[in-house]
């Protein structure tokens, strides 16, 4: 089981906003950068956010990231049906000396 | 355009071996660390292994340590994963990923994955 905990699922109507939490500890989220990934059904993960809140080229500003203490959050505004996917957080864990992924959150557009 | 193309997956019996390859293009392969990440059916992402750009350092998840070996050939822009003593728990899609410079937890590009099925 992962050391980073995410809610199993979140949902909202088209055009609305969702937030996904990523809860860790002082050995991972609390001391390192968090990145986020989107995995559409049947596809490979896609890089969404790095260094807590930065977007790679090509990622729309509807996607945002933040971090406070030992928790990080991914926000998606203007929700679209194409945003239905699984979302994962990741960071480095100093106790494990290894990268760790969150448990994953399924986003459903109602 | 960055491309990571995995190959080598397939059906293998318990106790068997398999070698995965990942051909990289579109970036200076020799400059970056690379990782393997796997995803069991209907499960989340699990980090498997990382290798430094200069091949000097390798890292493994406890679940594969002693059984899997990561390597790379910078002259061929190719990453490898040798998997031995496979068990049903190793059944997964295996992705290779390009790591962001200086951050071994930040996977900035992923291949399409190759499926490994361990079954008799």
Interface residues (C-beta under 8 A of the other chain):
Chain A: X2 X32 X33 X35 X37 X39 X44 X45 X46 X47 X50 X51 X56 X88 X90 X91 X92 X97 X98 X99 X100 X101 X102 X103 X104
Chain B: X35 X37 X44 X45 X46 X47 X50 X59 X61 X95 X100 X103 X104 X105 X106 X107 X108 X109 X110 X111 X112 X113
